[in-house]
Structure formats: structure tokens, C-alpha cells
Amino acid sequence: MAIRWWLGLDTSARSMCPFCPDTALDPLGHHAVTCRHEGKVVIRHNRRKDEVFNLFRSAHQSAGAVALAAEALKLHSNGPKCQELGWSCIPLAVETYGNWWKEAHGTFSRLASYLAIHQPSPKSAVVAEI
């Protein structure tokens, strides 16, 4: 229902308000989000607030999970060949919205230290550029 409302689609399902006698729900959902019968606006507000809070909490808890899985996959896929060649396998896993996994942060820090030694820039400036 909420998605239909956000998209501006008909939310009424051709029904009546269960709280207001003889009040049809309008297609854009105005009555549904403003009906004040028995404090429904406050109750609805608190439910939405809790839903948004829970959504962000679950997103925060899963932050890094995709990058961690990608890192493990890269190590599994490339680690043996790198080891055979005598190379270090450093998986640089990043999520869609820019969350780099731990191994990448360490790699960037080591790279910045190396570059700072060979450039007239402090490490913090080099890290910011990376």
C-alpha cells in the first residue's frame, strides 16, 4: 500500500474508510493518511517511525555483509593461483554504495604509506586522494 501511495497510484481499492461512516477512500490516499478517528494519525505516525527505524537498523547490521561475501569469493577464486605464482592475494571488495571491506582499508593504508614516502605529500593527503 505504501509503495502504491509513494508512486502516486490508486490506493483506495474502491473501499470505504473503516472508521468514518459514508467516507470513501480517495484514489491518492489523502484520507487514509490524514484520518483522525481515535488518534489514528498518531498511531500511524508511530508505526511508520518504527518501521523506518527498523529498516535502518537492519541495513546497518547487514552493512559489510555483501563486501565480506565478495572478499571471501575473491579469495576462494584467486587465492590458490596467486599462491602458486608467489603473489599475495588482496581482495578489494566494495559494496554498491561504496562500503569497502576491511582488507581493502588496510591495503589502501599501506599503499598510501608507500606513496607518501615517495612523494612530497603527507600520508593523510595521499589517503584522501586514493
Backbone hydrogen bonds in HBPLUS format (Angstrom, degrees):
<---DONOR---> <-ACCEPTOR-->    atom                        ^
c    i                          cat <-CA-CA->   ^        H-A-AA   ^      H-
h    n   atom  resd res      DA  || num        DHA   H-A  angle D-A-AA Bond
n    s   type  num  typ     dist DA aas  dist angle  dist       angle   num
A0005-TRP N   A0001-MET O   2.99 MM   4  6.30 154.7  2.06 149.4 156.6     1
A0006-TRP N   A0002-ALA O   2.85 MM   4  6.14 162.9  1.88 155.2 159.1     2
A0007-LEU N   A0003-ILE O   2.94 MM   4  6.10 147.6  2.04 147.0 155.6     3
A0009-LEU N   A0004-ARG O   2.82 MM   5  4.99 154.9  1.88 160.5 156.1     4
A0008-GLY N   A0005-TRP O   3.05 MM   3  5.09 155.5  2.11 103.1 110.8     5
A0011-THR N   A0027-PRO O   2.73 MM  16  5.27 157.6  1.78 137.7 143.5     6
A0015-SER N   A0012-SER O   3.03 MM   3  5.84 145.7  2.15 123.7 128.4     7
A0025-LEU N   A0015-SER O   2.92 MM  10  5.89 173.8  1.92 152.1 154.1     8
A0017-CYS N   A0023-THR O   2.77 MM   6  5.67 172.8  1.78 176.6 175.7     9
A0023-THR N   A0020-CYS O   3.30 MM   3  5.64 142.9  2.45 139.5 131.8    10
A0029-GLY N   A0026-ASP O   3.04 MM   3  5.44 163.4  2.07 116.8 121.9    11
A0033-VAL N   A0029-GLY O   3.21 MM   4  6.47 145.2  2.34 150.4 157.6    12
A0034-THR N   A0030-HIS O   3.11 MM   4  6.23 123.0  2.44 143.4 158.6    13
A0034-THR N   A0031-HIS O   3.19 MM   3  5.11 144.2  2.32  97.3 107.7    14
A0035-CYS N   A0031-HIS O   2.86 MM   4  5.46 127.6  2.13 156.1 157.1    15
A0039-GLY N   A0036-ARG O   3.30 MM   3  5.42 143.8  2.44 133.9 123.6    16
A0040-LYS N   A0037-HIS O   3.06 MM   3  5.63 146.8  2.18 117.6 126.5    17
A0043-ILE N   A0039-GLY O   3.10 MM   4  6.37 168.2  2.11 158.6 162.2    18
A0044-ARG N   A0040-LYS O   2.78 MM   4  5.81 162.9  1.81 147.1 152.5    19
A0045-HIS N   A0041-VAL O   2.84 MM   4  5.98 156.3  1.89 144.6 151.8    20
A0046-ASN N   A0042-VAL O   2.92 MM   4  6.15 165.4  1.94 153.4 156.6    21
A0047-ARG N   A0043-ILE O   2.95 MM   4  6.22 154.1  2.02 148.6 156.0    22
A0048-ARG N   A0044-ARG O   2.94 MM   4  6.20 164.8  1.96 153.7 157.4    23
A0049-LYS N   A0045-HIS O   2.88 MM   4  6.10 161.8  1.91 154.5 160.0    24
A0050-ASP N   A0046-ASN O   2.96 MM   4  6.11 160.5  2.00 144.4 149.6    25
A0051-GLU N   A0047-ARG O   2.85 MM   4  6.10 153.4  1.92 149.2 157.2    26
A0052-VAL N   A0048-ARG O   2.90 MM   4  6.14 163.1  1.93 154.5 158.0    27
A0053-PHE N   A0049-LYS O   2.91 MM   4  6.11 163.2  1.94 150.0 155.3    28
A0054-ASN N   A0050-ASP O   2.89 MM   4  6.06 164.8  1.91 149.6 153.5    29
A0055-LEU N   A0051-GLU O   2.91 MM   4  6.09 150.7  2.00 144.2 152.7    30
A0056-PHE N   A0052-VAL O   2.96 MM   4  6.25 164.7  1.98 156.3 158.8    31
A0057-ARG N   A0053-PHE O   2.87 MM   4  6.08 156.5  1.92 150.4 158.0    32
A0058-SER N   A0054-ASN O   2.91 MM   4  6.04 161.7  1.94 146.8 151.2    33
A0059-ALA N   A0055-LEU O   2.94 MM   4  6.14 151.1  2.02 144.5 153.3    34
A0060-HIS N   A0056-PHE O   2.85 MM   4  6.03 155.0  1.92 146.9 153.4    35
A0061-GLN N   A0057-ARG O   2.99 MM   4  6.23 155.5  2.05 147.0 153.4    36
A0062-SER N   A0058-SER O   3.06 MM   4  6.22 140.3  2.23 138.7 148.5    37
A0063-ALA N   A0059-ALA O   2.95 MM   4  6.00 110.2  2.45 135.7 152.4    38
A0063-ALA N   A0060-HIS O   3.20 MM   3  5.04 151.4  2.29  95.3 103.8    39
A0065-ALA N   A0062-SER O   2.91 MM   3  5.32 162.4  1.94 131.7 136.3    40
A0068-LEU N   A0064-GLY O   2.79 MM   4  5.89 156.7  1.84 151.6 158.5    41
A0069-ALA N   A0065-ALA O   3.04 MM   4  6.22 156.7  2.10 141.6 147.4    42
A0070-ALA N   A0066-VAL O   2.88 MM   4  6.14 155.9  1.94 147.8 155.1    43
A0071-GLU N   A0067-ALA O   2.81 MM   4  6.00 153.9  1.88 148.0 155.2    44
A0072-ALA N   A0068-LEU O   3.01 MM   4  6.27 159.7  2.06 147.5 152.4    45
A0073-LEU N   A0069-ALA O   2.95 MM   4  6.18 157.8  2.00 147.7 153.9    46
A0074-LYS N   A0070-ALA O   2.89 MM   4  6.10 159.9  1.93 149.2 154.5    47
A0075-LEU N   A0071-GLU O   2.94 MM   4  6.20 158.5  1.99 150.1 156.0    48
A0076-HIS N   A0072-ALA O   2.91 MM   4  6.11 159.1  1.95 148.2 154.2    49
A0077-SER N   A0073-LEU O   2.82 MM   4  5.99 159.5  1.86 151.1 156.9    50
A0078-ASN N   A0074-LYS O   2.82 MM   4  5.75 162.2  1.85 148.9 154.0    51
A0079-GLY N   A0075-LEU O   2.76 MM   4  4.74 143.0  1.90 125.1 135.1    52
A0082-CYS N   A0078-ASN O   2.99 MM   4  6.14 164.1  2.01 160.8 166.0    53
A0083-GLN N   A0079-GLY O   2.88 MM   4  6.06 162.4  1.91 158.1 163.1    54
A0084-GLU N   A0080-PRO O   2.92 MM   4  6.12 155.6  1.98 145.6 152.5    55
A0085-LEU N   A0081-LYS O   3.03 MM   4  6.29 144.3  2.16 143.3 152.3    56
A0085-LEU N   A0082-CYS O   3.14 MM   3  5.14 122.7  2.49  93.7 107.9    57
A0086-GLY N   A0082-CYS O   2.96 MM   4  6.11 108.7  2.48 135.3 153.4    58
A0087-TRP N   A0082-CYS O   2.73 MM   5  4.84 159.5  1.77 152.4 146.7    59
A0086-GLY N   A0083-GLN O   3.01 MM   3  4.88 149.9  2.10  97.8 107.3    60
A0101-TRP N   A0093-ALA O   3.07 MM   8  5.79 157.0  2.13 162.1 161.2    61
A0095-GLU N   A0099-ASN O   2.93 MM   4  5.05 152.1  2.01 126.2 135.0    62
A0098-GLY N   A0095-GLU O   2.97 MM   3  5.37 155.4  2.03 125.4 123.6    63
A0104-ALA N   A0101-TRP O   2.99 MM   3  5.60 127.8  2.27 116.2 128.6    64
A0105-HIS N   A0101-TRP O   3.35 MM   4  6.74 151.7  2.44 146.3 154.4    65
A0106-GLY N   A0102-LYS O   3.11 MM   4  6.46 163.8  2.14 160.5 163.7    66
A0107-THR N   A0103-GLU O   3.02 MM   4  6.20 155.9  2.08 144.7 151.8    67
A0108-PHE N   A0104-ALA O   2.85 MM   4  6.09 161.8  1.88 155.2 159.6    68
A0109-SER N   A0105-HIS O   3.01 MM   4  6.20 154.3  2.07 146.9 153.9    69
A0110-ARG N   A0106-GLY O   2.99 MM   4  6.26 161.5  2.02 150.7 155.0    70
A0111-LEU N   A0107-THR O   2.89 MM   4  6.06 161.2  1.92 151.7 157.5    71
A0112-ALA N   A0108-PHE O   2.86 MM   4  5.99 155.3  1.92 144.4 151.3    72
A0113-SER N   A0109-SER O   2.97 MM   4  6.22 152.2  2.05 145.3 152.6    73
A0114-TYR N   A0110-ARG O   3.06 MM   4  6.33 161.7  2.10 149.2 153.4    74
A0115-LEU N   A0111-LEU O   2.90 MM   4  6.15 167.0  1.91 153.7 157.4    75
A0116-ALA N   A0112-ALA O   2.81 MM   4  5.88 153.5  1.88 147.2 154.5    76
A0117-ILE N   A0113-SER O   3.20 MM   4  6.41 144.7  2.33 142.5 150.3    77
A0118-HIS N   A0115-LEU O   3.10 MM   3  5.17 124.3  2.43  96.0 109.9    78
A0125-ALA N   A0122-PRO O   3.03 MM   3  5.45 126.0  2.34 108.1 121.1    79
A0126-VAL N   A0122-PRO O   3.15 MM   4  6.54 155.5  2.22 151.5 158.9    80
A0127-VAL N   A0123-LYS O   2.85 MM   4  6.10 162.1  1.88 160.1 164.6    81
A0128-ALA N   A0124-SER O   3.07 MM   4  6.21 155.9  2.13 139.5 145.9    82
A0129-GLU N   A0125-ALA O   3.10 MM   4  6.35 143.2  2.24 139.4 148.8    83
A0129-GLU N   A0126-VAL O   3.12 MM   3  5.11 122.1  2.47  93.6 108.1    84
A0130-ILE N   A0126-VAL O   3.01 MM   4  6.30 144.6  2.13 147.1 157.0    85
